[in-house]
């Protein structure tokens, strides 16, 4: 199974719509659309076979569907950021004797 990233979606695009674009190229396991508070929605499509996913990417990347131009590419794994080393500030210790 391979996951595909889809950008250039509209607010009205739903997971079923995105799934329908990819189904002619092979079995779609899952299609998800994410909408954040800022920026355009984006999606991920998981296809059963890598060969089918590659065909879908070649066919749909830069494809104009209605008022949108899709950007379709292999999804990249999420890279976790290294944790920042934070230390609490040290205050000078004063003791009253």
N, C-alpha and C positions, 0 to 999 in steps of 0.2 A: 504494500500500500504506500502511496505517496501523497503528500499534501501539497496543494497548490495555493498560492496567494493571489487574490484578485483585488485590484484597486480600480478606482474610477467609477464606483457605484453611485447611484442616486439615493436620496433619502427614501424613496418609494420602493427600492429594490428589496425583495424579501428572499429568504433562503430558498423557497420553492422556485423563484424566478432564476436564481443563479444555478440551481440544480438542473433546470431545464436546458440551460445553455451548454452544460457539460455532458448530459446524458447521451447525445448522439455519438460521443467518442468512446463510451465505455460505461461500465457500472460505477455509479457514484455511491460511495458508502455514506458520506455525510457532506452537507453544505451548510455553512454558518455565515451569517452577516452580522457585523458588529458596527454599532453606531456610537460614537463618542460625543461628548458635549461640544467639542470643536473639531472641525475637519470633516471630510467626506467619509461616508461609510466604506468599509473594506470587508473582505470575506476570505474564507478558507474553504477549499473543496478537497475532500479526500476521495481518491479514486482507487479502485481495487488493484488495477494493474499499472505498473510504471509506464509501459508502452502506450497505453491508452491516455495516461496523463500527459505524456510527451506530445502525442498527437493533438490533444485538446489545447495545450499551451501554444503549439505552432499555429493552430487554426484561430484561436481566440485572442492572442496577444495583439494589441493595437487595433482590434476590431471595433468598428463604430456600430453601436447598437442604439438606435434612437439618438438622443442628444448626448450620449456618453461615449468616450473612447476607453476601452478596457485596457488595463495593464495586467497581464497574466504571466506569472513566473513561478518557479519552484519556491516553496516556502522554506525559509531558513530556520534552523533551530534557534530557540531563544537562548541568547548568551546572558548568563547571569553576571551582573556587575560584581566586581570584587568588593567585599565589605570594606568600608573606610575604617581605618584605625582611629578611633576617637578615644581620647583619654580625658577624663575630667580635669579641669584646671586644678593645679595644686595651690592651695593657699598657705601662706607662711604660718607655721604652727607657733603660736605664742602661748606660753604658759605663765600663769600668774603664780608667783611664789610668795 
